[in-house]
Amino acid sequence: MDRKLIQISDLHLFSDPEAILKNVSTWKSFERVISVIEETHADFDAMIITGDLAHDERLETYVRLKHRLGPLDSRVWLVPGNHDHRPSMAETFSAQVIPERETINFQCHLDGWQLLGLDSQLTGETAGAIDDAQLRWLGERLNSSRDIPTLVFLHHPPVAVGSPWLDAIGLTNAAEFRKIVEGAGQIRGIFFGHIHQEFQAELGPIACYATPSTGVQFKPDSDTLVVDARPPGFRVITLGDDTIETHVVRVPID
């Protein structure tokens, strides 16, 4: 039986539901996206949020988001982005956080699959990195599950995306990350956000996918930040016994 995952990313929400970011009402846009997910993919097995949940880093923003997710929350896993406030995020979504870790990670086993979440936030920085403790944790998880097909989720892209300004603020220790994942034959995909656009590339033999923001979109292949007119979206990931299919759904905003 197939398993269905939903990935959303880069919500950039505010405690003020009327707040605007680059001419986009991020709460209104998110509400439309989550409503479409509820209407068309309510049977998903897990939803992964790959960072930048809050733009203003306020506890109230995470609480409002958790309240909006409602019963969906029991199937949600998440990692922080560069805009998130890690303590507030961990406090609000405590059930999804591995206890006694300084970073926000997750490990989820889903009917023959393993999902691993990495925290690539560098506090106070726009670029990201995966610290040594997490790299060891990742290596240990992969070494102990060589026969389990695995997906990896993080916020920052571990590959170049073709826009100089975004490549300058990606995963700064991608080479160290690459050494670990390329040696793990069970990884079927790496999923990330941060770049506010749909994107696909390869990291050695592993397919890598970026998911559009639920709010503001960035124009691909641009030298500087250019807001794209394309609508927000989310990613659907369908898992077979050892296969993966994925596509992006765009959600026009009225």
For each residue, the residues with C-beta under 8 A, 3 or more apart:
1: 111
2: 238 239 240
3: 45 46 110 111 113 238 239
4: 41 43 44 45 236 237 238 239
5: 44 45 46 47 48 115 151 236 237 238 239
6: 37 41 44 46 47 48 234 235 236 237
7: 47 48 49 50 153 191 211 234 235 237
8: 11 33 34 37 47 48 49 50 211 214 234 235
9: 49 50 51 52 81 155 192 193 194 210 211 212 213 214
10: 50 51 52 81 193 194 196 212 213 214 215 216
11: 8 26 30 49 52 53 54 65 213 214 215
12: 21 26 52 54 55 83 213 215 216
13: 26 27 30 53 54 55 56 61 64 65
14: 17 19 21 26 27 54 55 56 58 61
15: 19 56 58 60 61 64
16: 19
17: 14 27 64
18: 25 27
19: 14 15 16 25 26 27 55 56
20: 23 24 25 26
21: 12 14 24 26 55 215 216
22: 216 227
23: 20 227
24: 20 21 29 215 216
25: 18 19 20 28 29
26: 11 12 13 14 19 20 21 29 30 55 214 215 216
27: 13 14 17 18 19 30 31
28: 25 31 32 253
29: 24 25 26 32 33 214 215 232 253
30: 11 13 26 27 33 34 68 214 215 232
31: 27 28 34 35 68
32: 28 29 35 36 232 251 253 254
33: 8 29 30 36 37 214 232 233 234 251
34: 8 30 31 37 38 68 69 72 214
35: 31 32 38 39
36: 32 33 39 40 234 249 251
37: 6 8 33 34 40 41 42 44 47 234
38: 34 35 41 42 72
39: 35 36 42
40: 36 37 249
41: 4 6 37 38 44 236
42: 37 38 39
43: 4
44: 4 5 6 37 41 47 75
45: 3 4 5 75 110 111
46: 3 5 6 75 76 77 108 110 115
47: 5 6 7 8 37 44 72 75 76 77
48: 5 6 7 8 76 77 78 79 115 117 153 191
49: 7 8 9 11 53 76 77 78 79
50: 7 8 9 10 78 79 81 153 154 155 191 192 193 194 211
51: 9 10 78 79 80 81 82 83 84 120 121 154 155 193 194
52: 9 10 11 12 55 80 81 82 83 84 155 193 194 213
53: 11 13 49 61 62 65 78 80 81 84 89
54: 11 12 13 14 57 58 61 62 65 83 84 85 88 89
55: 12 13 14 19 21 26 52 61 83
56: 13 14 15 19 61
57: 54 61 83 84 85 88
58: 14 15 54 61 62 85 88
59: 62 63 85 88 91 92
60: 15 63 64
61: 13 14 15 53 54 55 56 57 58 64 65 88
62: 53 54 58 59 65 66 85 88 89 91 92 93
63: 59 60 66 67 92
64: 13 15 17 60 61 67 68
65: 11 13 53 54 61 62 68 69 92
66: 62 63 69 73 92 93
67: 63 64 70
68: 30 31 34 64 65
69: 34 65 66 72 73 76
70: 67 73
71: 74
72: 34 38 47 69 75 76
73: 66 69 70 76 93 95
74: 71 95
75: 44 45 46 47 72
76: 46 47 48 49 69 72 73 93 96
77: 46 47 48 49 96 106 108 115 117 153
78: 48 49 50 51 53 89 93 96 104 106 117
79: 48 49 50 51 104 105 106 117 118 119 120 153 154 155
80: 51 52 53 84 86 89 104 119 121 155
81: 9 10 50 51 52 53 84 120 121 155 156 193 194
82: 51 52 121 122 125 126 127 128 155 156 169 194
83: 12 51 52 54 55 57
84: 51 52 53 54 57 80 81 89 121
85: 54 57 58 59 62 88 89
86: 80 89 90 103 104 119 121 123
87: 90 91
88: 54 57 58 59 61 62 85 91 92
89: 53 54 62 78 80 84 85 86 92 93 104
90: 86 87 93 94 97 104
91: 59 62 87 88 94
92: 59 62 63 65 66 88 89
93: 62 66 73 76 78 89 90 96 97
94: 90 91 97
95: 73 74
96: 76 77 78 93 106
97: 90 93 94 101 104 105 106
98: 101 104 105 106 107
99:
100:
101: 97 98 104 105
102: 133
103: 86 119 121 131 133 134
104: 78 79 80 86 89 90 97 98 101 117 119
105: 79 97 98 101 116 117 118 119 134 137
106: 77 78 79 96 97 98 115 116 117
107: 98 114 115 116 117 141
108: 46 77 114 115 116 117
109: 113 114 115 148
110: 3 45 46 113 114 115 239
111: 1 3 45
112: 148 149 241
113: 3 109 110 148 149 150 151 239
114: 107 108 109 110 141 145 148 149 150 151 186
115: 5 46 48 77 106 107 108 109 110 150 151 153
116: 105 106 107 108 138 141 142 150 151 152 153
117: 48 77 78 79 104 105 106 107 108 152 153 154
118: 79 105 130 134 138 152 153 154
119: 79 80 86 103 104 105 130 134 154
120: 51 79 81 128 129 130 154 155 156 171
121: 51 80 81 82 84 86 103 128 155
122: 82 125 127 128 129 172
123: 86
124:
125: 82 122 128
126: 82 169
127: 82 122 156 168 169 170 171 172
128: 82 120 121 122 125 154 155 156 169 170 171 172 194
129: 120 122 156 171 172 173
130: 118 119 120 134 135 138 154 171 173 176 177
131: 103 134 135
132: 135 136
133: 102 103 136 137
134: 103 105 118 119 130 131 137 138
135: 130 131 132 138 139 176 177 180
136: 132 133 139 140
137: 105 133 134 140 141
138: 116 118 130 134 135 141 142 152 180 181
139: 135 136 142 143 180
140: 136 137 143 144
141: 107 114 116 137 138 144 145
142: 116 138 139 145 146 150 180 181 184 186 187
143: 139 140 146
144: 140 141
145: 114 141 142 148 150 186
146: 142 143 184 185 186
147: 186
148: 109 112 113 114 145 186
149: 112 113 114 186 188 239 242
150: 113 114 115 116 142 145 184 186 187 188
151: 5 113 114 115 116 187 188 189 190 191 237 244
152: 116 117 118 138 181 187 189 190 191
153: 7 48 50 77 79 115 116 117 118 190 191 192
154: 50 51 79 117 118 119 120 128 130 158 171 190 191 192
155: 9 50 51 52 79 80 81 82 120 121 128 192 193 194
156: 81 82 120 127 128 129 169 170 171 192 194
157: 160 161 166 170 171 192 194 195 199 208 210
158: 154 170 171 174 177 178 190 192 203 208
159: 170 174 201 202 203 208
160: 157 167 170 201
161: 157 166 167 170 195 199 201 210 220
162: 167 220 221
163: 166 167 195 218 220 221 222 223
164: 167 168 223
165: 168 169 222 223 224 225
166: 157 161 163 169 170 194 195 218
167: 160 161 162 163 164 170
168: 127 164 165
169: 82 126 127 128 156 165 166 194
170: 127 128 156 157 158 159 160 161 166 167 174 194
171: 120 127 128 129 130 154 156 157 158 174 177
172: 122 127 128 129
173: 129 130 176 177
174: 158 159 170 171 177 178
175: 178 179
176: 130 135 173 179 180
177: 130 135 158 171 173 174 180 181
178: 158 174 175 181 182 203 204
179: 175 176 182 183
180: 135 138 139 142 176 177 183 184
181: 138 142 152 177 178 184 187 190 203 204 206
182: 178 179 203 204 205 206
183: 179 180
184: 142 146 150 180 181 187
185: 146
186: 114 142 145 146 147 148 149 150
187: 142 150 151 152 181 184 190 206
188: 149 150 151 206 207 242 243 244
189: 151 152 206 207 208 209 237 244 246
190: 151 152 153 154 158 181 187 203 206 207 208 209
191: 7 48 50 151 152 153 154 208 209 210 211 235 237
192: 9 50 153 154 155 156 157 158 195 208 209 210 211
193: 9 10 50 51 52 81 155 196 210 211 213
194: 9 10 50 51 52 81 82 128 155 156 157 166 169 170 210
195: 157 161 163 166 192 199 210 218
196: 10 193 212 213 216 217 218 228
197: 210 212 213 217 218 219 220 228 230
198: 210 211 212 233 248
199: 157 161 195 209 210 220
200: 207 208 209 210
201: 159 160 161 207 208
202: 159 205 206 207 208
203: 158 159 178 181 182 190 206 208
204: 178 181 182
205: 182 202
206: 181 182 187 188 189 190 202 203
207: 188 189 190 200 201 202 244
208: 157 158 159 189 190 191 192 200 201 202 203
209: 189 190 191 192 199 200 235 246
210: 9 157 161 191 192 193 194 195 197 198 199 200
211: 7 8 9 50 191 192 193 198 233 234 235 248
212: 9 10 196 197 198 217 230 232 233 234 248 250
213: 9 10 11 12 52 193 196 197 216 217 218 232
214: 8 9 10 11 26 29 30 33 34 232 233 234
215: 10 11 12 21 24 26 29 30 232
216: 10 12 21 22 24 26 196 213 227
217: 196 197 212 213 227 228 229 230 231 232
218: 163 166 195 196 197 213 222 225 226 227 228
219: 197 222 226 227 228
220: 161 162 163 197 199 228
221: 162 163
222: 163 165 218 219 225 226
223: 163 164 165
224: 165
225: 165 218 222
226: 218 219 222
227: 22 23 216 217 218 219
228: 196 197 217 218 219 220
229: 217
230: 197 212 217 250
231: 217 250 251 252 253
232: 29 30 32 33 212 213 214 215 217 250 251 253
233: 33 198 211 212 214 248 249 250 251
234: 6 7 8 33 36 37 211 212 214 248 249 251
235: 6 7 8 191 209 211 246 247 248 249
236: 4 5 6 41 246 247 248 249
237: 4 5 6 7 151 189 191 244 245 246
238: 2 3 4 5 244 245 246
239: 2 3 4 5 110 113 149 243 244
240: 2 243 244 245
241: 112
242: 149 188
243: 188 239 240
244: 151 188 189 207 237 238 239 240
245: 237 238 240
246: 189 209 235 236 237 238
247: 235 236
248: 198 211 212 233 234 235 236
249: 36 40 233 234 235 236
250: 212 230 231 232 233
251: 32 33 36 231 232 233 234
252: 231
253: 28 29 32 231 232
254: 32
